[in-house]
Structures are given as structure tokens and as C-alpha cells.
């Protein structure tokens, strides 16, 4: 009797340890092996959308190349001088990656071509052209980013209201979008600059006020699609209000295409600044931006001083290439329907 009880207790311990199948069933090959909880499929941590997106992004060689270009441009913009040390110490910033301040005139011969001493040559005022290119990265990239922030601060709320509320709000927002779409963007930005005058902040404001139309359409389309999903109905059944649903459900699920649009919009804004500078209503000299350097000195003297047009145009092209490759990679990585890779 005692032996039977001990055997039954041993069987219970084996079942609890995962060595013997419960219910007294005949063990199949491999069933007597002890289950390792660490390798169980039930204990694996699920990979979320953004974790999987990072993995897919870094498998895209073109996207990595674009990211490297963007990082290099950001480093040039941030570390052109030591402003991060000069501001706390209360002194003027000194060149760091740049060789000279962007407005140091006659540091070299006027209109010198690229050489070992002057890497990218000098302009007609004897200023080091490499230093002005480096400082121009700060101006052009900051205008592109801040202009997009203005556009998104206008376009996302309008698109969210139109997509979520619908009805008269949707009708009014979309008619406004239709009217603005009928006006050429560059012409509208030129009219704004003609009224405000040239300058850094005016250029940024003009580009931002003309770039929100595509953002509004994108946000509205995302909200129209997501508001019919089951998770929105579930949130409504639990008594969640409209603002809570928009903030916690619709907007987070719309971030992927919005992030891609932001990435692709930055080089477009830089190109718009270059066009406005070419028309003479861009950045005020001597503050350097690539568009202003290309239009004021480069194109006017391209037959004699080719380097004044080549290097600003090359930087604009590299910037657009880097952000475009990175944006395309983000679009592919954040697409939840892409299961490959």
C-alpha cells in the first residue's frame, strides 16, 4: 500500500515538473524531456511594431546610407562653432568644425579656387567658403525642420478634426484645403515674403504656412480609416470620450506615415528656401544659407568662379538624397503589412 502511494506521489511530481504527461497517457518520444520555460513559445516576448521597424530599417542598406548622410549634416550644423559652451560662459562662439567665422572677410584671396589651404576656395569677399558651407548647414537644416514643425502644428489638428468629426467640419476644412491647393506654393510663399520682408524667421514662417496642406490630407485620411476600426468601437463602448480616443488611439496609430512625411518634408523645405533666396527674398546676407550662397554669388559668377555654385548645390543635393533615402527606409520599415525582412 505504501509503495503504491509513493508511486502515485512520484507521478504527481513528474507531472508538475513537466516530465510526464498528465492523465496517465502513454508518453510519446520527447515527451519525457523537461520543458525549459525560457525556450517556451508562451514566454517569448512579442516584438512590437516599432521594435520590428527598427530591425527592418537597419537591414535596408540605402536607408542606413541616408541616415549616415543626415547624421553628418547634423554634426556639421551643431558643431560649426562652440555655441553650447559660449552661451553658458557669456562669450561669443568660436569656430569649431569651421575654420573661420562665416563673416570673416579677406581671410584669403578674393575668389580663390579650391586648394590645400582653402579646401573649398574663397568667395568674392575673401571669406573661407568651407566655413560658410558649414555654417550654412545650420541655417538650412534649422529652417527645414522648424518650417515642418509649423506645418505639422497646423495640418495635424485640422486633419484630425476633419477625419474624426466629419460633417460640416470636414466639409469646411477640405474646402479650405482645395482653395489653398489652387494657389502655387512658391508663389504664395513669395507673396508672404514680399509682405514680411527677407529674413531667417520670415522665411521659416512663409514655408511653414504653405506646407500644411499635404499634412492635413494625410492626417484626415488616416483618421477616416482608423475611426472605423474595432478598437475605436471598443473604446467607445467603455465610455471613452472623443478627445481621449483621438489622443490615445487614433493619433498614435497614425504616427508612422506622419513621421515619414516629416522626414521627406525637410529637404522640400530646404529647397523652397533655396528658391526664395534665388528670387531675392530669402536669408539676409551675410548670414549664409546654401540657397542664398547659390543664388547671390554662385549663379551670378558661374562662368568664372564655378566653385561658388558647385558646392552649395552639391550640399543641397546631398541633403535631399540623405533625407529621401532615410524617409523611404522609414516608410518601408513602419509599414505593418511588410512581413518580409
N, C-alpha and C positions, 0 to 999 in steps of 0.2 A: 504493500500500500504506500509506504513511504517512498519507494522507488518510483512509482507512478506519479506521485505528487511532485517529486524532484524533476522528473522528465517534463511534466507539464509546465513547471516554473522555468526550466531551461528553454522550452519552446517559446514561452511568452517573452523572455528576454531576447531571444534571437529575432522574434518578430519586431519587437520595439527597436532593435538595433538595425533592422533592415536586411538581415541575413537570410531570413526565411519568409516566404510569402504568407500573409495572413489567411486564415480559413482552412489551414491544413492542406492546401493544394500542393500537388506534386511540383517540385522545383524544376524549372527549366534551366538549360545551360546558361550560366551567367547570372542566374537569379540569386545565388548564394553569396555573390560578392557584395561587400558592404558599400552602400551608397555614399558617395562623397558629397556633402551638401555644397561645397564650394564649386563643384562642377555641375550641379543640377541646373537644368534649364529654368526651373522656377525661381532660382536665386540669382540669375543673371540680371544685371542692371540694364534696363532698357535704354537704348540710345535715342535721345530726343532729336527733334528736327534740327536744332542749331548745332548740336554736337556732331550729327551726321553731316550737316552742311559744311562744317569746318574740315571734316575728313575729305569730303568731295572737293572742296576748294583747293586744298593743298595737293591734291592729285592732278589738278589742272596746271600744266606747265606754263601755259600762256597767262593764266591768272596770277601765278606766282611772279612771272616776269613783270606784269603790270604792277603788282604790289611792290616789288623792289624799286621800280621807277618812281612810284608815288612816295615811298619812304625816303629815297634820295632827295626828291624835290622838297619834301617837308623838312628834312635835315638842313638843306640849304636855306630855306625860309626862316627856320627857327634860330639857327646858329650863324646867321650872317654877321651878327655882332653880339656882344655880351650884354644885351639889354636886361637879361634876367639877373645879372649882377649889378648893373648900373642903376636900375630903379631903386633897389633897397639902399644902395650906398649914396644915392643922390648925386650922381655924376653922369656925364654924357657917355653913351655907349661907344665902345671902341670896336673896330672891325675884328672879327674872329675868323670865319672862313673866308671872308672878303679880304683883299689886300689893303684897300683904302676905303674911306667913306665914299658913298655914292656921288657926293657933290664936291669932292676934292679935285679942283681944276688944275690943269697944267702940271700934273704929276709926271707926265711923259710928253713926248712929241705929239703934235696935233695930227690925228688921222693915221697913226702908226698901224701897220698891218700886224697880224699875229706873229709872235716871235717867242724866243725862250724867255725874254724878260717880260714881255707883255703877251700873256697867254692867248687872249682874245683880241689883242690890239687896243687902241685907244680911240675915243670919239673925236669930233672936231674941236671940242673944248679941252682936249688933253686929259680927259678923265679915263681911268682904267676901266675898260669895257667889261672885263671879267667881274670886277666888283659891282658894277651896275647890273649885270645879269643876275648875280647872286642876290642883291637887294631887290631886284625886280621879281624874283620868285616869291618873296614875302608879300609884295603888293598884289601880284596877280592871283596867287593862291588864296589869300585872305578875301579878296573881292569875290572870287568864285564861291568860296564856302559861305561867306556872310550873305551874299545875294541869294543863294539857295535856301538859307535859313529863313530869310524874309519871305521867299516864295512859298515855302512849305508852311510857314506860320499863317499864311493867307489861304493856301489851297487846301490844306488838310481839314480845317474847320468847315469851310464851305462844302467840300466834297462829302464830309461826314454828315452834315445836316441834310444835304440833298439826298444822299443814299439811305439814311436812316428814317427821316421824316417822310420824304416823298411829297406827293400832293403839290400844293402851291409853293412850298419852299423849294422843292426840286425844280418846278417849272421856272421860278424866278431865278434861281442860281444858274440853270442851264441856259436861259435866255441871255443872262449877263455874259456867260462864257461864249455864247455864239457871237455876241456883239464884239467882245474883245478879240475873238479869233479872226474877225473880219479885218482887223487893223494889223498891218505888218508890224511884227515885234520890234525890229530895228528902227523903223520909222517912229513908233510910239516912244521908244527909249530916247531917240534923238530929240523928239519934241519935249520930253521931260527935262533932258539935259539943257536944251536951249532955254528953258524957263528957269531952271535952278542954277545953271552955270556949271563949268567944269570943276572937278574936284573928286577926291577919293570917296567921300561919303555920298556925294550925289550920284556918282557912277554906280556904286553899290545899290543905292535905293532905286535908281532907274531900272537896273537889270532885275532886281527882285520884284518890282511892281509889274514887270512884263513877263515873268516866268512862272506864274502860279496857275496858268490855265491848264497845262498838261497835268499838274499835280491834282487839281480839282477833279478832272475827269477820271484819273486813275483811282483816287480815293472813293469817289462815288461808285465806280464800277465794282470795287472790292466790297463796299458796304452793301450794295444791291445783291451781290452774290451770297454774302455771308449771313445776311439777316434772315434768309430762308432756311438756314441750317438747323439741325436738330438741337445743337447745344444752345442756340438762342431761344428756341421754344422751351427747352428745359429750364433755362434761367428765368424766363417769363412765368413759367408755372410755379416757380418757387417765390415769386413776388418781387423779383429784381426790377428796379426802375430803369428807364431808358438810359440815363447817364451812366449808371453802373454797367449796363450791358455794353455800351459803347466803349467805356474806359477799360473794362476787364476782359471783354470777349472780342468785340469787333476790331478795335484798333490793334491789339497785339497780334491778331491773326492776319492783319493787313500790312504788317511791318516789312515783310520780305520784299514785295515789289516796291514799297516806298523807299527802302534803303537802296535798292538798285537804282531807282530813279534819281535819288540824291547823288549817288556816285557818278552816274552818267551826266547829270546836270552841271557839275562843277566845271568840266572842260568847256561846255557850251557857254557858261557864263564868262569864262576867261576869254573865249573867242569873241563874245559880244563886247567885252571891254576893249579888246584889240580893234574891233570895228569902230567903236565910238571914238577911240583915240585917233584912228585913221581919219575920221571925219572932223577931228579938231575939237571935240567936246569931251575928251576923256580926262586922264590924270594930268594935273598941272605940273609942268617941269619946275624944278629939276628932279622931283620925285620920280624914280624910274619904275615903269611897268613895261612888260615885254611889248604890249601893243603900242604904247607911246614911243618906245625906242625904235620900233619897226617903222612907224608911220612918220615920225618927225625927222629922224636922221637917216634911217636905213633906205627907205624907198626914194627919198629925195636925192640921195647920193649913191644909188646902187651902181651906177656906171663907173664910178671912180673908187668908192670905198665899199666893196662888196661885203666886207665882214660886218658892217653896221646893220645890214639887212639879214644876213645869213643866220647869225647866232640867235637873235630874238625869235625869228621864225622857227628855227630848229627847236628852241625851248618850248614854244607853243605847241609844236607838233609832238614833241616827246611827252608833254603833259597830257595832251588829248589821247595819245596812244596808251599811256600808262593807266589813266582813269577808265578808258574804254575797255581795255583788257581786263582790268580788275572788276569793272561793272558787269561785263559779260560772264566772268567767272562766278561772281556773286549770284547773278540771275540763274545760272545753271545749278549752283550749289543749294540755293534756297528753294528750288522747285521741288515740292514734296512728291511730285509724280515721277521724278527721275530716280529710278531704283538702281540704275547701273552705277558702277564705280564704287 
